[in-house]
Amino acid sequence: MNRSTRSRNSAITAAATLASTVGLLGTLYYLDIPSFLRQRVKSKQVEPRCYNNQTKPSLLELRILTQQTTSKSTYPLAERIEKNIPIYDCLNFDLENADLTNRLQDELYHNLTSGPGVYILKHFFTSLAPIDSANAAFSAIIEDELEKTGAKGDHFAPASANSRIWNSFSKHALQDPESFTAYFSNPWFKLVCDSYLGPAYRITTQVNIVRPGGKAQMPHRDYHLGFQTDEDVVAWPKAVHALSSLLTLQGAVAHTDMPLDSGPTRLLPYSQLFGEGFRAYRSKEFIEHFEQNYVAMPLEIGDALFFNPALFHAAGENITADFNRSANLVQVSSAFGKAMENIDTLPLIEKTYDSIVAKHGAEGTSREVDAFIRAVAEGYPFPTNLDCRPPAPGGMAPMSEQDMLRKAISDGWSKDKAMEELTGMRYASSAGAKIERQTTVFGT
């Protein structure tokens, strides 16, 4: 074999080897083997299940996440991207076109889980008649409640700045059934809710009217973990932090125009991707980052805004002289946020009260006493009747059964007093409770 032939064969062999190597690397890349191997190694390491309350969340991580740019190519069905927020026009969609609506739902789902976390639907109500009739019903409800119980605010604003209708969903139906039927027959509710939560969801709504001078909210995340204290948040495992944002869809339907000076919702796109956000949003440096980087979009009456509840957001300040900003706030809950069986806790507490009081007397608030309280009583105060059980001052949630039972045991209440208060709490939490009926303890 001459030299040229050997050289040619060597070149062919080298090329074949390179091709094989490239092919192998391509296969590994396609199968995501490096990531898989890293995951295998990681799976053998036991990591803390909860975030460490002694360390600070990383502001740098949030900065990096929120510096992303939303591309129109990612959301081709959007009419445009503005301030990183995809904006869709409902007039552009034929809801009878199953392929088109399926692709739209894919985009909306990707947005809330992997994208900016917020989108706007222009002309969510293509006719304003349902909005007008709903506004008339809401005005009657507000007037009636003002006469009976006086003005009331919300989690964040004093009564002088806001008018709030808790559970406007139910009150709207009872006030004007025809208007309610027309309003919630809007098929866009189904499309949006199905896209994020799937079927069997539950809609709740609250009307919020912010008058001139109504101040901006502090940036926050929403229900569920968003309503917990800083101390409570870190007790929940990391997976629950991710789960919390998947159990609820947040939204708002504009019941008036919302020019920027009226204070439409302030938003920080991509902030829902920050894993430690539920324990970070109250921190000074995170508040400052939000104030320096939030965006806000004007809305027109009938438009809707939907977002992941883990998105850092806050209602804006109404700096107009004479304009009331009105929205029907929408919280939609997953069907999977419910237990398999119904447990009536009050008879169980009554039967075991003397035993647990005696155990507390002998042991104090021991691990065993705490374990029993957690097993026998409801630890979560929602769902509730927020007219009768508003959030405690400075908090986001009212007292739970567990809170009440702990207080009863530590304060030495008799069984009769404890059961009276717990029964009163349950009644006040029910949909049919009247605001005049309150116990002496809850909400303090």
Disulfide bonds with the S-S distance in Angstrom:
none
